[in-house]
Amino acid sequence: QVQLVESGGGLVQAGGSLRLSCAPSEGALTGYLMAWFRQSAGKEREFVSAISWDSGVATYADSVKERFTISTDNAKNTVYLQMNSLKPEDTAVYYCAGRTFGGTTYASWSLWYLYHYWGQGTQVTVSS
């Protein structure tokens, strides 16, 4: 069972930046679809971004486009979420998720229930 480990959350002022990292406890992420979701208090889990490890094709939620960037580092077997121009409404627990790429369609990458592996979450708090 693959376990994903996130890091990089914290407290930042509005307009600031944070970079989240996600790496598996074992195994390589080759052939995987990796994503970030977030959930704030009292709200449903929300898609943030996803990336195909092999092709590098990525997609973003409208709410984070032009501010967040998802990327991968093959050498470190790690997926990142660079978050710039943070807003108070970005405050949430951010979760890394993954699954094998096969059987997915670009339109389905935002569906949380398609992902098999999840991290424990990392808190991001943006103060105004």
C-alpha positions as CSV (number, residue, x, y, z in Angstrom):
1,Q,0.0,0.0,0.0
2,V,1.5,3.3,-1.1
3,Q,1.5,6.0,1.5
4,L,2.0,9.6,0.5
5,V,3.7,12.1,2.8
6,E,3.1,15.8,2.5
7,S,5.1,18.6,3.9
8,G,5.4,22.4,3.5
9,G,2.3,23.7,5.0
10,G,2.2,26.6,7.5
11,L,1.0,30.1,8.3
12,V,1.6,32.9,5.8
13,Q,0.2,36.3,5.2
14,A,-2.0,37.1,2.3
15,G,0.0,37.7,-0.8
16,G,2.7,35.3,0.4
17,S,3.9,32.0,-1.0
18,L,4.3,28.4,0.1
19,R,5.5,25.2,-1.5
20,L,3.9,21.9,-0.7
21,S,5.8,18.6,-1.3
22,C,4.5,15.1,-1.6
23,A,6.5,11.9,-1.8
24,P,5.6,8.2,-1.6
25,S,6.8,6.1,1.3
26,E,8.0,3.5,-1.2
27,G,8.1,3.0,-5.0
28,A,8.4,5.3,-7.9
29,L,5.7,7.6,-9.2
30,T,6.3,6.7,-12.8
31,G,3.0,6.0,-14.5
32,Y,1.0,7.8,-11.8
33,L,-1.5,10.6,-11.9
34,M,-0.9,12.9,-8.9
35,A,-3.2,15.6,-7.6
36,W,-3.7,18.0,-4.8
37,F,-7.1,18.5,-3.1
38,R,-8.0,20.8,-0.2
39,Q,-10.7,20.9,2.4
40,S,-11.6,23.7,4.7
41,A,-13.8,23.6,7.8
42,G,-17.4,22.9,7.0
43,K,-16.8,22.5,3.3
44,E,-16.4,19.6,0.9
45,R,-13.1,18.4,-0.5
46,E,-12.1,20.6,-3.4
47,F,-9.9,19.8,-6.3
48,V,-6.9,22.0,-6.7
49,S,-4.6,20.6,-9.4
50,A,-3.4,17.4,-11.0
51,I,-0.5,16.3,-13.2
52,S,0.4,13.2,-15.2
53,W,3.8,12.1,-14.0
54,D,4.9,10.8,-17.4
55,S,3.6,13.5,-19.7
56,G,3.7,16.5,-17.4
57,V,0.2,17.6,-18.6
58,A,-1.5,19.4,-15.7
59,T,-4.9,20.9,-14.9
60,Y,-6.0,23.4,-12.3
61,A,-9.1,24.6,-10.6
62,D,-10.3,28.0,-11.8
63,S,-9.8,29.4,-8.3
64,V,-6.1,28.7,-8.4
65,K,-5.1,29.2,-12.0
66,E,-2.3,31.7,-12.6
67,R,-1.4,31.5,-8.8
68,F,-0.6,27.8,-8.2
69,T,1.8,25.6,-10.1
70,I,2.0,21.8,-9.9
71,S,5.3,20.1,-10.8
72,T,7.3,16.9,-10.5
73,D,10.9,16.1,-9.8
74,N,11.9,12.7,-11.1
75,A,15.2,12.6,-9.3
76,K,13.5,13.2,-5.9
77,N,10.3,11.2,-6.8
78,T,8.3,14.2,-5.4
79,V,5.4,16.3,-6.6
80,Y,5.2,19.9,-5.6
81,L,2.5,22.5,-5.4
82,Q,3.9,26.1,-5.6
83,M,1.3,28.5,-4.2
84,N,1.8,32.2,-4.9
85,S,-0.4,35.2,-4.2
86,L,-2.1,33.3,-1.4
87,K,-5.5,34.5,-0.2
88,P,-7.3,33.9,3.1
89,E,-9.8,31.7,1.2
90,D,-6.9,29.3,0.3
91,T,-6.8,28.3,4.0
92,A,-7.5,24.6,4.2
93,V,-5.9,21.2,4.8
94,Y,-4.2,20.3,1.6
95,Y,-4.1,16.6,0.6
96,C,-1.8,14.9,-1.9
97,A,-3.5,12.1,-3.9
98,G,-2.4,9.6,-6.5
99,R,-3.4,6.7,-8.6
100,T,-2.1,4.8,-11.6
101,F,-2.7,6.8,-14.8
102,G,-4.4,4.1,-16.8
103,G,-8.1,4.3,-17.1
104,T,-8.3,8.0,-16.4
105,T,-9.5,10.7,-18.7
106,Y,-8.5,14.4,-18.5
107,A,-12.0,15.3,-17.6
108,S,-12.0,13.0,-14.6
109,W,-8.8,14.1,-13.0
110,S,-10.7,16.4,-10.6
111,L,-12.8,13.6,-9.1
112,W,-11.4,12.8,-5.7
113,Y,-13.0,9.3,-5.5
114,L,-10.9,8.1,-8.4
115,Y,-7.7,8.4,-6.4
116,H,-6.4,5.4,-4.5
117,Y,-3.7,6.8,-2.4
118,W,-3.8,9.8,0.0
119,G,-1.5,11.7,2.3
120,Q,-2.4,12.7,5.8
121,G,-2.8,16.3,4.9
122,T,-0.9,19.5,5.7
123,Q,-2.5,22.7,7.1
124,V,-2.2,25.9,5.1
125,T,-3.4,29.0,6.9
126,V,-3.4,32.4,5.1
127,S,-3.9,35.4,7.4
128,S,-5.4,38.7,6.1
